[in-house]
Each structure stands twice: as C-alpha cells, then as structure tokens.
Amino acid sequence: MKILIRNLSRDITQPELMALFAEHGRVQSCTIVMDAVTGGSKGFGFANMPVPHEAKAAIRALNNHELKGSRMRVKKAEASQSGADAAPVEESAAPEIAVPETTGKPAGPRIKKNGIPLGPRKSRVFRKKS
C-alpha cells in the first residue's frame, strides 16, 4: 500500500523516515520528494508497505506524529498517475493521438433510459418579453 506523508521537516532523511515506518511493519521503499532546483526536500514523501494491515496501523500511529518540529500528516496515497510520483513517459514511446474537440454534448445518438432512441435536438429560441 502506498502511503503519502505530508508536512515533513525539511531536514529529515530517507533512512530516518524508513526506520520510523519500520517500527510498524515491513517497508518496501521510502522516498522523500526533492526539489530539482535547490536539491532540498519539498516537505512530503511516500512509503510503500506491502502488508495492508501493517500499513493501516502505521497510518493510524503516525498521523499527527511530531518529528523534528513538524507535525506530519499520513494517509493512503490516491491512485493517480498525474502526480509527482507518476512514471515518466518517453516522447517516442507515446503515439500521437488526435483528440477531437468537444462541444459539451455526448457523442452518439441520444437514448432514453428504456432504450428508445430520441430524435435530434431542437434549437431553442429565446425572445424578449415586451
């Protein structure tokens, strides 16, 4: 289970963080996200714990735990590929896909809940009351 650790002290190291989580079970990996420009910590990181009940116990025990002057927040990481932990995609590996522009209307024919197709939409005309 992937665990997100936020509000970390900027001077904590990966071995210290791994030792903290290892007190609650097996830890597969532990990473602190570093700033590419400054080389310093961004203040958050991830831990991977392969056993779900150990990971949940670590989350309960370490959420709001104070470490080196910062009260860290620990929770299960969301399964999103758009975050900082997303796998990089090589430009040559990804084929170019033409994405049609959408107008906000669903594609295909309109169908009622019972499966009967509807006719085309009628344009609406609004007139000012006089």
N, C-alpha and C positions, 0 to 999 in steps of 0.2 A: 504494500500500500504506500502510495506516495504522500508525503506529509509536507505541508507548507509551513515554514517557520518565518514569522514576520517580526519586525521591531527588534532585530538583533543588535547587540552592541557592535560598533564598528571595529573593535579590536579583538573580537573572538576569532579563533582559528577553527579550521575544519576538524582537526583531531580532538579539540575540546568539545565541539558540538557532537561528534560521533561518540565520545565517551559518555556524554550526558544521556544520549538516547540508548546507548548500550546497557545502561542500568535497568532499562525496562524491557529488553528483549534483543533479538538478533537484528543487526543493522546491516543492510546490504551495501548502501552507499550514503554518503552525506556530502552535500556541496553547499558552498556559500557563493552567491552571485556577486561577481566582482565588476566594477566599473572599468570599461575598456580604456578610458582616457586617463583616469587618475591611478588605476590599479588598486584602489581601495575597495572595501566592502560596500555594497549597496544597502545593507541592513536587512536582507532576507536571504533565505536559503531553502533547501529541500533535503529531506531524509527519505530513504526507501527502506521500509521494513517488510520482509516477505510474509510474516505471520500476522493476519489481520487483528486478532485479539490482542497481541502484544502492541501493535501499532495504536489501537484504540486506547489501551492502557497508558501508553506514552503520551498520547494527546491529552487525556484527562489529567495526568500528573503534571505535565509540563506547561499547559496553557496557563498564562498569567504568572509563570515562574520568573523570578527576578534573577538575572545573570549579568554580572559585571555592570550593574547600574541601570539596566534596561529590563522592563517587564515584557518578555516575549509572548507573542500570540501564536498558538499552534493549532492547526486544523488540517483536515484532509484536503489534499490538493484537488482542484477541479480537473476533469479530463478534457483539457482544451489544448489544441495544437497551435493556438495563436499567441501564446505567452512567451516569456523569455526562455522557457525550457523546451520549446518546440525544436524538432530536429531540422537542421538546415537543409534546404533543398537546392541542389545544384541547378544552375540555369539550363544546362544542356540536357539534364535528365527530365525536366518537366516539359511536356509538349505544349505548344501554344494552342489555346482553345479560344475560339471566337465566342464571346458571350453576347447574346442578343440583348438589346436594350429593352427594358421592361417598362410598361406604361402603368403598372399597378393592377392590371387586370389579369386574372388567372388564364393560363394557356388552355386551349381546347374548348370544346363546347360546354355550355352551362347545363347542368343536370340537377333535377330535383332530388330530394332525399330518397324518394321511392324509385328512382332510376329513369323517370320520364324526362326526355330532353326538352329544354326550353328553347324558344325562338330567339332571334337576335335582339339585342338591347335596343330600345327606342331612345332616341335622343330627347333630352328634356329641355324644354324652353321655359325660361322664367320671364314673366312680364311684370313690369312695374305697375302697381295699383295706382289708378288716377282718381 
